[in-house]
Amino acid sequence: MNAAELYNSYQTKMQKIADVKYAAAVLEWDQETYMPVNGSDKRGCQIATLNEIAHSFLTEEQLGSLLLELNSATGLSSAEKRNAELSLQDYQRNKKLAPEFVRSMSENIHMAYHAWVKARKANEGSIFQQPLQKLIDLKKQQADLLGYEGHPYNALMSEYDKGLNTNIVDTVFTNLQPALSKLLNFIQQRQQVNDSFLYQLYNKDSQWKYGLALLKNIGFDFESGRQDISIHPFTTNFSNADVRITTRIDENSFSNMTWSCIHEGGHALYEQGLPAEYYGLPLGEYCSLSIHESQSRIWENNIGRSLSFWEHNFPLLKTFFPEQLGNINTSQFFKAINKVQPSFIRTEADELTYHFHVMIRYEIEKLLIDGTLTAKDVSSYWNELYKKYLGVIVPDDRHGYLQDIHWSHGSFGYFATYSTGSLYAAQLYAAINNEHIDIERQVAQGNTITIFNWLRANIHSKGRFYTSEELCKSATGEYLDAKYFTNYATKKYQDIYSS
Amino acid sequence: MNAAELYNSYQTKMQKIADVKYAAAVLEWDQETYMPVNGSDKRGCQIATLNEIAHSFLTEEQLGSLLLELNSATGLSSAEKRNAELSLQDYQRNKKLAPEFVRSMSENIHMAYHAWVKARKANEGSIFQQPLQKLIDLKKQQADLLGYEGHPYNALMSEYDKGLNTNIVDTVFTNLQPALSKLLNFIQQRQQVNDSFLYQLYNKDSQWKYGLALLKNIGFDFESGRQDISIHPFTTNFSNADVRITTRIDENSFSNMTWSCIHEGGHALYEQGLPAEYYGLPLGEYCSLSIHESQSRIWENNIGRSLSFWEHNFPLLKTFFPEQLGNINTSQFFKAINKVQPSFIRTEADELTYHFHVMIRYEIEKLLIDGTLTAKDVSSYWNELYKKYLGVIVPDDRHGYLQDIHWSHGSFGYFATYSTGSLYAAQLYAAINNEHIDIERQVAQGNTITIFNWLRANIHSKGRFYTSEELCKSATGEYLDAKYFTNYATKKYQDIYSS
């Protein structure tokens, strides 16, 4: 076969695998949105079968030989070359984990998840210790099987963001931590802002309609996606022309749905903007979880919690909730939605203290993976770090180390991408401001198309061509630097807490 | 391997295949209900890939050997034996059609479907002639490949109802046709009933809520299923614990949604009642399309259009639509929903004239398959038969032979199951009445549980153990006989049109 034929054959195989993986995603989406309760048992089997099929296609020897041949073929375009190269890397990564190892991991995750649910219910951290330690041991093994330079934790972080490592994260956290602590300290000495009006009765229907209007506003394409309700908001996609997001509505809070909409909307804009011609191929996929998170955070925080954004949007919002917000002005609203307050729960944290929640998890995971810490020490060390960074006394494990689902799912190395995502977002937004000096004015006029187009051109359309670091460099001219977030946060919170 | 091991291995394989087929069904359901418009392209690929995978699993040589070995093993229970036997029949049937033939059929269906859409749009029957003839030729070939006794059309009808043949259908139609013509003639000489009040503004929300109440009433389990909106109502399922039905709502008609709900609800009760322990195996599947249709029709017509049913339900219905129905009494309502009037369109036909629509299609299909008729003669022969049986002059092909999607999908041999379904329904309902002489009184009191339980015990729980004919015999003591429908219809329409 010549290069074109090889590439064709490769593309066909990859697209079929994508078909199966996306089919599994449809089943998962349905499971979280519309599936009747009794459908759950068989649905589990159906998803598992599709994943097994996809995995068996992905690890077929035939695919391996094809990829090797393709990678040594001449005459491919640079995009084709990059696809071939990334697919070979993926293949080799998949082959490093023997089916027995994958099965053992999956069985232990199953057990750990159920132990975690039980532990949470009983508010009894010890129930989760043993299965957690078992997963940690398996994760260490996984790191060894995958290989790494430096810290074994690098192998695990690379699963979510190829190339992310402890050097990068340590550096940004070392810069971030003192700056944020100082800022937090400053805030805690000022008068707290009033956000009580965010917690009144906000009619569900109106919230739902307002959420759709917001999504439309930021450029979500409803002909290539939709929003539904689920218990936990998420984004999924079955092609770049079918991107599904979900939200939840709390009738007694305005914030819950609104920022879930913008956050998932940001993820969705990324997926909708991935290049359609690379369906099933690496260049049609997102760069990394860090970059994915940067796309949700830039809309949720840098734009969605800015004064400019609400200068345009607050009057519209008031037409949805005249009774609740009639007496509130834009400045009061802006302050309320940016209230900073240390707390126990990561998912409820504000934009600033959020990073401490991540640092704590990052530090613990690193120590668990290099063996300095074991599962039985996690609870007390967790509580110690919460006191140290956030000054709060964790009352129990439910408000402590049992709060997140991640470990019970075997997701070690994931948390850091929430912070790097937020830092990338600040850096990207600074670059946009730099290129378009009137961007705040545009936003204040309800015009976010310049931002949308910039992200499409510099992030979305690049797919997986670059690593996060390379993409950041190509888009902003620099590698990741925490100072953009620090500057952004300092300015914002000084504005809010000085007046 | 011993018999138990063989059976286990067979069961595992079949369940995995079912997982893939049901996954495809989820994707199809989503496509018809929630999928955004741009998702369509890739969704087509995803469904095709899943179907290809299922087909390749179903025709693997390894499965064939396993089935042969299993069928000669001793020590299986009668249910296990029957599963093994039916799966082997299915396997052998699948192997009779070479992949090239299947592909050619699928490509020609694709072309025929698009020609049909174009022909309908242009109201120009000739556009559809050539692709239709091509499909007919392929269908003849399929009949030869599958093999048959008697008429080649038997091979095609057997695809929808194994064992259904021209002897059976000719016999029932020969008995049915003169009786129905006589009845129609009688009706046409009487004063027509007034159904104008069914066509007013019926609020969509209220219709939706009323539909759900109706479904609940007849025993639809909302923990094992749900209803949604789609352009064409349908029933699908992903296990017997996840059965989805859809409906459509016309704000200017009460009938559309109501009987679509009960009709699809009847299909759904069947699926929900199939034995869960045989997931993926023949005994967990429905008997035939005729029997499936009998389950929808018995609820839609024999029960749902009976005076007893509305004696209980009409007062409730009035609470939903007091303005529209406040001045109507149960007897007027009963007559209106049973109005008989010859028409051009099968899907809009009443319970009586519906059979003529089917007879016409059946007669034409038989002649097309044995070569007596060719595609170019269909339009004029169609119109001739409509004049003969229903006394109506078909104005154009859109109201004539272009109205149904079936032929463009390659579905030849399907139509007869609509009539046999209706005949089975009447026969089953007669049997229920025979066993429970107070059934009408029960229904009039809003109690349909006896009917529900009877159908569960005699039809649903039997899965595919019997053929339609055998199942009918086992449930009613007799093979299919059109007289039950004739008696039922004669009594009903004499009641309605005599007063």
Interface residues (C-beta under 8 A of the other chain):
Chain A: Q15 K16 D19 V20 Y22 A23 A24 V26 L27 D30 Y34 M35 P36 V37 N38 G39 D41 K42 R43 C45 Q46 A48 T49 L50 I53 D221 F222 E223 S224 G225 R226 D228 F238 S239 A241 D242 Y279
Chain B: Q15 K16 D19 V20 Y22 A23 A24 V26 L27 D30 Y34 M35 P36 V37 N38 G39 D41 K42 R43 C45 Q46 A48 T49 L50 I53 D221 F222 E223 S224 G225 R226 D228 F238 S239 A241 D242 Y279
